[in-house]
Protein backbone atom coordinates (compact mmCIF):
# COMPACT_ATOMS: atom_id res chain seq x y z
CA UNK A 1 0.00 0.00 0.00
CA UNK A 2 1.55 3.34 -1.04
CA UNK A 3 2.40 5.73 1.77
CA UNK A 4 0.06 8.72 2.02
CA UNK A 5 1.82 11.96 1.15
CA UNK A 6 1.81 14.48 3.99
CA UNK A 7 1.65 18.22 3.52
CA UNK A 8 2.96 20.86 5.92
CA UNK A 9 2.14 24.54 6.22
CA UNK A 10 4.90 27.14 6.14
CA UNK A 11 4.08 27.99 9.76
CA UNK A 12 4.56 24.34 10.82
CA UNK A 13 7.92 24.25 9.01
CA UNK A 14 8.91 27.52 10.70
CA UNK A 15 8.02 26.09 14.12
CA UNK A 16 10.11 22.96 13.45
CA UNK A 17 13.10 25.15 12.52
CA UNK A 18 12.49 27.24 15.63
CA UNK A 19 12.48 24.12 17.83
CA UNK A 20 15.83 23.17 16.30
CA UNK A 21 17.26 26.67 16.77
CA UNK A 22 16.07 26.67 20.38
CA UNK A 23 18.10 23.57 21.16
CA UNK A 24 15.96 20.56 20.30
CA UNK A 25 17.95 17.88 18.51
CA UNK A 26 17.26 16.78 14.94
CA UNK A 27 16.62 13.23 16.11
CA UNK A 28 14.02 14.30 18.66
CA UNK A 29 12.18 16.52 16.19
CA UNK A 30 12.16 13.82 13.51
CA UNK A 31 10.91 11.14 15.91
CA UNK A 32 8.34 13.22 17.77
CA UNK A 33 6.72 14.72 14.67
CA UNK A 34 7.23 11.74 12.32
CA UNK A 35 9.34 13.67 9.83
CA UNK A 36 12.14 12.62 7.51
CA UNK A 37 15.65 13.85 8.16
CA UNK A 38 15.91 15.16 4.61
CA UNK A 39 12.73 17.24 4.99
CA UNK A 40 13.86 18.81 8.26
CA UNK A 41 17.34 19.54 6.87
CA UNK A 42 15.78 21.12 3.79
CA UNK A 43 13.57 23.40 5.93
CA UNK A 44 16.55 24.44 8.05
CA UNK A 45 18.59 25.18 4.94
CA UNK A 46 15.75 27.17 3.34
CA UNK A 47 15.26 29.21 6.52
CA UNK A 48 18.98 30.03 6.58
CA UNK A 49 19.27 30.85 2.88
CA UNK A 50 16.15 32.83 2.05
CA UNK A 51 13.79 32.71 5.03
CA UNK A 52 11.17 31.25 2.65
CA UNK A 53 9.96 27.67 2.27
CA UNK A 54 8.85 28.22 -1.32
CA UNK A 55 10.81 26.16 -3.82
CA UNK A 56 10.76 29.12 -6.20
CA UNK A 57 12.61 31.32 -3.72
CA UNK A 58 15.31 28.68 -3.16
CA UNK A 59 16.14 27.77 -6.76
CA UNK A 60 19.58 28.31 -8.20
CA UNK A 61 20.04 30.56 -11.28
CA UNK A 62 20.59 27.43 -13.37
CA UNK A 63 17.28 25.92 -12.23
CA UNK A 64 15.43 29.15 -12.99
CA UNK A 65 16.98 29.24 -16.45
CA UNK A 66 15.92 25.64 -17.12
CA UNK A 67 12.34 26.39 -16.06
CA UNK A 68 12.29 29.48 -18.28
CA UNK A 69 13.45 27.39 -21.26
CA UNK A 70 10.72 24.83 -20.63
CA UNK A 71 8.10 27.58 -20.51
CA UNK A 72 9.39 29.02 -23.76
CA UNK A 73 9.26 25.59 -25.39
CA UNK A 74 5.67 25.16 -24.15
CA UNK A 75 4.74 28.54 -25.56
CA UNK A 76 6.21 27.72 -28.97
CA UNK A 77 4.24 24.47 -29.03
CA UNK A 78 1.08 26.37 -28.11
CA UNK A 79 1.63 28.95 -30.83
CA UNK A 80 2.04 26.16 -33.36
CA UNK A 81 -1.19 24.48 -32.23
CA UNK A 82 -3.37 27.59 -32.45
CA UNK A 83 -1.58 29.51 -35.22
CA UNK A 84 -4.34 28.73 -37.79
CA UNK A 85 -6.87 30.62 -35.70
CA UNK A 86 -4.76 33.76 -35.42
CA UNK A 87 -6.63 35.49 -38.27
CA UNK A 88 -10.12 34.29 -37.32
CA UNK A 89 -12.94 36.34 -35.81
CA UNK A 90 -13.51 36.82 -32.08
CA UNK A 91 -16.03 33.96 -31.89
CA UNK A 92 -13.62 31.43 -33.40
CA UNK A 93 -10.76 32.62 -31.22
CA UNK A 94 -12.88 32.20 -28.09
CA UNK A 95 -13.79 28.66 -29.17
CA UNK A 96 -10.12 27.78 -29.72
CA UNK A 97 -9.18 29.12 -26.27
CA UNK A 98 -12.00 27.20 -24.59
CA UNK A 99 -10.96 23.94 -26.27
CA UNK A 100 -7.33 24.35 -25.22
CA UNK A 101 -7.62 25.93 -21.77
CA UNK A 102 -6.76 22.60 -20.09
CA UNK A 103 -3.48 22.51 -22.03
CA UNK A 104 -2.39 26.16 -22.00
CA UNK A 105 -2.98 29.27 -19.94
CA UNK A 106 -5.84 31.52 -21.08
CA UNK A 107 -3.62 34.58 -20.70
CA UNK A 108 -0.96 33.19 -23.04
CA UNK A 109 -3.50 32.12 -25.68
CA UNK A 110 -5.19 35.51 -25.58
CA UNK A 111 -1.81 37.11 -26.15
CA UNK A 112 -1.00 34.91 -29.14
CA UNK A 113 -4.45 35.33 -30.69
CA UNK A 114 -4.41 39.07 -29.98
CA UNK A 115 -7.66 39.08 -28.04
CA UNK A 116 -8.10 40.74 -24.66
CA UNK A 117 -8.82 38.51 -21.71
CA UNK A 118 -11.86 40.59 -20.80
CA UNK A 119 -13.34 39.92 -24.23
CA UNK A 120 -12.72 36.22 -23.92
CA UNK A 121 -14.23 35.98 -20.43
CA UNK A 122 -17.23 38.05 -21.44
CA UNK A 123 -18.06 35.98 -24.52
CA UNK A 124 -17.39 32.70 -22.72
CA UNK A 125 -19.81 33.73 -19.96
CA UNK A 126 -22.46 34.67 -22.48
CA UNK A 127 -22.15 31.27 -24.16
CA UNK A 128 -22.38 29.25 -20.97
CA UNK A 129 -24.92 30.74 -18.62
CA UNK A 130 -25.03 27.42 -16.79
CA UNK A 131 -21.42 28.01 -15.81
CA UNK A 132 -22.29 31.17 -13.94
CA UNK A 133 -21.11 30.66 -10.36
CA UNK A 134 -22.50 33.84 -8.84
CA UNK A 135 -25.75 32.33 -7.55
CA UNK A 136 -24.28 29.26 -5.79
CA UNK A 137 -21.42 31.33 -4.32
CA UNK A 138 -23.83 33.85 -2.80
CA UNK A 139 -26.06 31.04 -1.53
CA UNK A 140 -23.19 29.20 0.17
CA UNK A 141 -21.87 32.42 1.69
CA UNK A 142 -25.24 33.47 3.14
CA UNK A 143 -26.12 30.02 4.50
CA UNK A 144 -22.86 29.75 6.42
CA UNK A 145 -23.06 32.86 8.63
CA UNK A 146 -20.98 34.88 6.16
CA UNK A 147 -17.89 33.18 7.58
CA UNK A 148 -16.59 31.22 4.58
CA UNK A 149 -13.65 32.47 2.54
CA UNK A 150 -12.70 31.45 -0.99
CA UNK A 151 -11.07 28.20 0.14
CA UNK A 152 -14.14 26.91 1.98
CA UNK A 153 -16.56 28.11 -0.72
CA UNK A 154 -14.50 26.24 -3.31
CA UNK A 155 -14.80 23.07 -1.21
CA UNK A 156 -18.60 23.47 -0.92
CA UNK A 157 -18.90 24.06 -4.67
CA UNK A 158 -16.87 20.90 -5.23
CA UNK A 159 -19.43 18.97 -3.18
CA UNK A 160 -22.03 20.12 -5.70
CA UNK A 161 -19.86 18.95 -8.57
CA UNK A 162 -18.81 22.47 -9.56
CA UNK A 163 -15.16 23.28 -10.25
CA UNK A 164 -14.04 26.90 -10.03
CA UNK A 165 -10.81 28.60 -9.02
CA UNK A 166 -10.40 30.55 -5.81
CA UNK A 167 -9.34 33.51 -7.89
CA UNK A 168 -12.65 33.59 -9.71
CA UNK A 169 -14.59 33.06 -6.49
CA UNK A 170 -12.75 36.02 -4.99
CA UNK A 171 -13.60 38.18 -7.98
CA UNK A 172 -17.31 37.27 -7.78
CA UNK A 173 -17.34 37.88 -4.01
CA UNK A 174 -15.84 41.31 -4.57
CA UNK A 175 -18.42 42.11 -7.25
CA UNK A 176 -21.24 41.03 -4.93
CA UNK A 177 -19.82 42.82 -1.87
CA UNK A 178 -19.33 39.58 0.08
CA UNK A 179 -16.74 39.95 2.85
CA UNK A 180 -15.97 37.05 5.18
CA UNK A 181 -16.25 37.78 8.90
CA UNK A 182 -12.78 36.31 9.25
CA UNK A 183 -11.43 38.85 6.81
CA UNK A 184 -12.96 41.65 8.81
CA UNK A 185 -11.49 40.35 12.05
CA UNK A 186 -8.09 39.94 10.46
CA UNK A 187 -7.76 43.62 9.66
CA UNK A 188 -9.55 45.01 12.70
CA UNK A 189 -7.04 47.05 14.75
CA UNK A 190 -6.29 45.72 18.21
CA UNK A 191 -6.12 48.76 20.48
CA UNK A 192 -5.82 47.00 23.83
CA UNK A 193 -2.41 46.49 25.40
CA UNK A 194 -1.04 42.95 25.43
CA UNK A 195 -1.78 42.36 29.09
CA UNK A 196 -5.35 43.61 28.59
CA UNK A 197 -6.26 40.72 26.27
CA UNK A 198 -9.92 39.75 26.14
CA UNK A 199 -8.94 36.07 26.36
CA UNK A 200 -10.96 34.51 29.20
CA UNK A 201 -9.94 32.17 32.00
CA UNK A 202 -10.75 28.87 30.28
CA UNK A 203 -9.09 26.82 33.02
CA UNK A 204 -11.27 28.37 35.74
CA UNK A 205 -9.11 26.87 38.54
CA UNK A 206 -9.73 23.28 37.41
CA UNK A 207 -6.31 22.24 38.67
CA UNK A 208 -7.10 18.53 38.95
CA UNK A 209 -6.67 16.95 35.51
CA UNK A 210 -6.96 13.28 34.58
CA UNK A 211 -5.08 13.30 31.28
CA UNK A 212 -1.34 13.66 30.77
CA UNK A 213 -0.24 16.94 29.15
CA UNK A 214 -3.82 18.00 28.53
CA UNK A 215 -3.45 21.26 30.47
CA UNK A 216 -0.13 23.03 31.07
CA UNK A 217 0.40 26.10 33.25
CA UNK A 218 3.36 28.44 33.18
CA UNK A 219 4.98 31.35 34.98
CA UNK A 220 8.27 33.23 35.19
CA UNK A 221 10.40 34.41 38.08
CA UNK A 222 13.57 36.42 38.63
CA UNK A 223 16.79 34.78 39.79
CA UNK A 224 19.88 36.45 41.24
CA UNK A 225 23.16 35.64 39.47
CA UNK A 226 26.29 37.31 40.82
CA UNK A 227 24.10 39.61 42.94
CA UNK A 228 22.06 40.70 39.93
CA UNK A 229 18.37 39.99 39.52
CA UNK A 230 18.33 40.33 35.73
CA UNK A 231 17.96 36.60 35.09
CA UNK A 232 14.67 34.82 34.48
CA UNK A 233 13.35 31.27 34.81
CA UNK A 234 10.35 29.94 32.89
CA UNK A 235 8.70 26.61 33.65
CA UNK A 236 5.84 24.64 32.09
CA UNK A 237 3.95 22.47 34.57
CA UNK A 238 1.63 19.60 33.64
CA UNK A 239 -1.47 19.76 35.87
CA UNK A 240 -1.94 16.00 35.54
CA UNK A 241 1.03 15.14 37.75
CA UNK A 242 2.65 18.50 38.56
CA UNK A 243 5.65 17.51 36.43
CA UNK A 244 7.87 20.27 35.05
CA UNK A 245 7.79 19.28 31.38
CA UNK A 246 9.54 22.36 30.01
CA UNK A 247 11.94 25.00 31.35
CA UNK A 248 14.36 27.69 30.25
CA UNK A 249 16.59 30.42 31.66
CA UNK A 250 17.70 33.72 30.18
CA UNK A 251 18.48 37.37 30.64
CA UNK A 252 15.22 38.76 29.29
CA UNK A 253 11.62 38.32 30.37
CA UNK A 254 10.23 37.90 26.87
CA UNK A 255 8.51 35.56 24.43
CA UNK A 256 11.70 33.82 23.18
CA UNK A 257 12.30 32.64 26.75
CA UNK A 258 8.86 30.99 26.74
CA UNK A 259 9.49 29.58 23.25
CA UNK A 260 12.69 27.91 24.48
CA UNK A 261 10.73 26.34 27.32
CA UNK A 262 8.30 24.88 24.75
CA UNK A 263 11.25 23.59 22.73
CA UNK A 264 12.52 21.67 25.76
CA UNK A 265 9.27 19.68 26.07
CA UNK A 266 9.71 16.01 25.15
CA UNK A 267 7.05 14.68 22.81
CA UNK A 268 4.51 16.15 20.40
CA UNK A 269 3.32 19.60 21.49
CA UNK A 270 -0.02 18.90 19.81
CA UNK A 271 -0.84 16.71 22.81
CA UNK A 272 -1.32 19.88 24.87
CA UNK A 273 -4.88 21.18 24.66
CA UNK A 274 -4.74 24.23 26.94
CA UNK A 275 -1.95 26.58 28.02
CA UNK A 276 -2.78 28.72 31.08
CA UNK A 277 -0.74 31.73 32.23
CA UNK A 278 -1.04 35.05 33.96
CA UNK A 279 -1.38 38.27 31.94
CA UNK A 280 2.31 38.98 31.46
CA UNK A 281 3.15 40.51 28.08
CA UNK A 282 5.59 37.68 27.38
CA UNK A 283 2.60 35.33 27.07
CA UNK A 284 0.59 37.61 24.75
CA UNK A 285 3.01 37.94 21.89
CA UNK A 286 3.03 37.13 18.16
CA UNK A 287 5.72 34.49 18.65
CA UNK A 288 3.70 32.68 21.33
CA UNK A 289 0.43 33.11 19.41
CA UNK A 290 2.02 31.47 16.35
CA UNK A 291 3.33 28.58 18.44
CA UNK A 292 -0.07 27.96 20.05
CA UNK A 293 -1.86 28.23 16.70
CA UNK A 294 0.53 25.89 14.89
CA UNK A 295 0.23 23.17 17.53
CA UNK A 296 -3.52 23.82 18.07
CA UNK A 297 -3.10 24.72 21.73
CA UNK A 298 -5.79 26.80 23.41
CA UNK A 299 -4.81 29.74 25.61
CA UNK A 300 -6.27 30.61 28.99
CA UNK A 301 -5.45 33.75 31.00
CA UNK A 302 -5.90 34.48 34.69
CA UNK A 303 -8.12 37.33 35.74
CA UNK A 304 -6.22 40.59 36.09
CA UNK A 305 -4.56 40.86 39.50
CA UNK A 306 -5.67 37.39 40.65
CA UNK A 307 -2.70 35.05 41.33
CA UNK A 308 -5.03 32.34 42.62
CA UNK A 309 -6.10 31.61 39.03
CA UNK A 310 -2.57 30.35 38.37
CA UNK A 311 -2.05 28.85 41.82
CA UNK A 312 -0.20 25.69 40.71
CA UNK A 313 2.46 27.62 38.80
CA UNK A 314 2.77 30.06 41.71
CA UNK A 315 3.11 27.16 44.16
CA UNK A 316 5.72 25.49 41.96
CA UNK A 317 7.88 28.59 42.00
CA UNK A 318 7.43 28.96 45.74
CA UNK A 319 8.81 25.45 46.14
CA UNK A 320 11.64 26.14 43.70
CA UNK A 321 12.60 29.34 45.49
CA UNK A 322 12.68 27.57 48.84
CA UNK A 323 14.43 24.41 47.73
CA UNK A 324 16.59 25.65 44.89
CA UNK A 325 16.89 29.34 44.01
CA UNK A 326 17.54 30.68 47.53
CA UNK A 327 19.89 27.80 48.31
CA UNK A 328 22.28 28.43 45.42
CA UNK A 329 24.90 31.02 44.56
CA UNK A 330 24.85 31.12 40.77
CA UNK A 331 27.99 32.43 39.09
CA UNK A 332 26.79 32.68 35.49
CA UNK A 333 23.87 31.94 33.21
CA UNK A 334 25.55 28.67 32.22
CA UNK A 335 25.87 27.72 35.88
CA UNK A 336 22.19 28.52 36.41
CA UNK A 337 21.14 26.42 33.42
CA UNK A 338 23.23 23.45 34.58
CA UNK A 339 21.86 23.54 38.12
CA UNK A 340 18.30 24.08 36.85
CA UNK A 341 18.54 20.97 34.69
CA UNK A 342 19.74 18.96 37.68
CA UNK A 343 17.02 20.31 39.96
CA UNK A 344 14.20 19.64 37.49
CA UNK A 345 15.44 16.08 37.04
CA UNK A 346 15.28 15.58 40.80
CA UNK A 347 11.98 17.40 41.14
CA UNK A 348 10.28 15.19 38.54
CA UNK A 349 11.80 11.83 39.36
CA UNK A 350 12.37 11.90 43.11
CA UNK A 351 10.59 14.72 44.93
CA UNK A 352 7.32 13.46 46.42
CA UNK A 353 4.19 15.63 46.42
CA UNK A 354 1.37 15.62 48.91
CA UNK A 355 -1.15 16.26 46.12
CA UNK A 356 0.14 13.11 44.36
CA UNK A 357 -0.36 10.80 47.34
CA UNK A 358 3.31 11.37 48.19
CA UNK A 359 4.66 10.12 44.92
CA UNK A 360 7.03 11.84 42.54
CA UNK A 361 5.50 13.23 39.33
CA UNK A 362 7.15 10.52 37.21
CA UNK A 363 6.06 7.69 39.52
CA UNK A 364 2.53 9.07 39.57
CA UNK A 365 2.44 9.15 35.79
CA UNK A 366 3.78 5.62 35.50
CA UNK A 367 1.21 4.29 37.97
CA UNK A 368 -1.60 6.03 36.10
CA UNK A 369 -0.44 4.46 32.84
CA UNK A 370 -0.39 0.98 34.43
CA UNK A 371 -3.94 1.47 35.71
CA UNK A 372 -5.04 2.56 32.24
CA UNK A 373 -3.68 -0.66 30.77
KAJO-V474032 format. One record per pair of residues at least 12 apart in sequence whose C-alpha atoms are under 8 Angstrom apart, sorted by sequence separation. I is the first residue (numbers start at 1). J is the second residue. D is the distance in whole Angstrom. If there is no record, write none. Layout:
i: (I/I)
j: (J/J)
d: (D/D)
This chain:
i: (46/97/141/154/220/221/235/248/348/349/350/16/97/140/220/221/234/235/247/248/347/348/349/26/82/220/233/234/247/347/348/349/151/154/219/220/233/234/246/247/137/140/150/153/218/219/233/246/248/150/218/219/232/233/246/247/218/231/232/246/247/150/217/218/231/232/245/246/324/93/137/150/216/217/231/232/245/246/136/216/217/230/231/232/245/93/216/217/230/275/279/17/215/216/234/273/274/275/276/277/278/279/16/214/215/234/258/273/274/275/276/277/278/279/90/213/214/215/236/258/270/272/273/274/275/276/277/278/279/17/78/86/87/94/98/212/213/214/235/236/269/270/274/276/278/17/86/212/213/234/254/255/270/85/86/212/254/255/259/14/94/211/212/253/259/278/13/17/79/83/94/209/210/255/258/78/149/208/209/256/278/91/137/146/148/207/208/255/259/278/14/75/79/146/147/148/149/220/255/277/146/147/148/149/276/138/146/147/133/137/141/134/138/13/138/10/216/214/215/218/213/214/215/216/217/218/219/213/214/215/216/217/218/219/213/214/215/216/217/218/215/203/203/239/237/197/196/250/195/249/195/194/195/194/197/249/249/195/248/194/194/217/219/217/218/219/217/221/202/203/202/201/202/199/200/201/244/199/200/201/199/200/201/223/231/200/205/226/244/205/225/226/243/244/204/205/207/225/226/243/224/225/226/225/225/225/241/243/242/243/241/241/241/241/212/32/33/32/22/23/22/28/24/23/24/19/22/23/20/19/15/11/15/12/11)
j: (58/109/153/166/232/233/247/260/360/361/362/29/110/153/233/234/247/248/260/261/360/361/362/40/96/234/247/248/261/361/362/363/166/169/234/235/248/249/261/262/153/156/166/169/234/235/249/262/264/167/235/236/249/250/263/264/236/249/250/264/265/169/236/237/250/251/264/265/343/113/157/170/236/237/251/252/265/266/157/237/238/251/252/253/266/115/238/239/252/297/301/40/238/239/257/296/297/298/299/300/301/302/40/238/239/258/282/297/298/299/300/301/302/303/115/238/239/240/261/283/295/297/298/299/300/301/302/303/304/43/104/112/113/120/124/238/239/240/261/262/295/296/300/302/304/44/113/239/240/261/281/282/297/113/114/240/282/283/287/43/123/240/241/282/288/307/43/47/109/113/124/239/240/285/288/109/180/239/240/287/309/123/169/178/180/239/240/287/291/310/47/108/112/179/180/181/182/253/288/310/180/181/182/183/310/173/181/182/169/173/178/172/176/53/178/53/272/271/272/275/271/272/273/274/275/276/277/272/273/274/275/276/277/278/273/274/275/276/277/278/276/274/276/312/313/279/279/333/279/333/280/280/281/281/284/336/337/284/337/284/285/310/313/312/313/314/313/317/299/300/300/300/301/299/300/301/344/300/301/302/301/302/303/325/333/303/308/329/347/309/329/330/347/348/309/310/312/330/331/348/330/331/332/332/333/336/356/361/361/362/361/362/364/365/365/267/268/268/259/260/260/266/263/263/264/260/263/264/263/263/291/290/294/294/294)
d: (7/6/7/6/7/5/4/6/6/6/8/7/8/7/5/7/5/7/8/5/8/5/5/8/7/5/7/5/4/8/6/7/6/8/6/7/6/6/5/8/7/7/5/8/7/6/5/6/8/8/6/7/6/7/8/7/5/7/5/5/8/6/6/6/6/6/8/5/7/7/8/6/6/5/5/7/6/8/8/5/7/6/7/6/7/8/5/7/7/7/6/8/6/6/7/7/5/6/6/6/5/7/8/8/6/6/7/5/4/5/4/5/5/8/7/6/8/7/7/8/5/6/6/6/6/6/6/8/7/7/7/7/8/6/8/7/7/8/7/8/6/6/7/7/8/6/5/8/7/7/8/5/7/7/8/5/5/6/8/8/7/6/8/7/7/8/6/8/8/8/7/6/6/7/8/8/6/7/5/8/8/8/7/8/6/6/7/7/8/7/8/8/7/7/5/8/8/8/6/7/6/5/8/8/7/8/6/6/8/8/8/6/8/8/8/6/7/7/6/8/6/5/6/6/6/7/6/5/5/5/5/5/5/7/8/7/6/6/6/8/8/8/7/8/7/8/7/7/5/8/6/8/5/6/8/8/6/7/8/6/7/7/6/7/6/7/6/7/8/6/5/5/7/8/6/5/7/7/6/5/6/7/7/7/8/8/8/7/8/6/7/6/8/7/7/7/7/5/5/6/7/6/7/6/7/8/7/5/6/7/5/8/7/6/8/5/6/5/8/8/5/8/6/7/7/8/6/7/8/5/7/8/8/6/7)
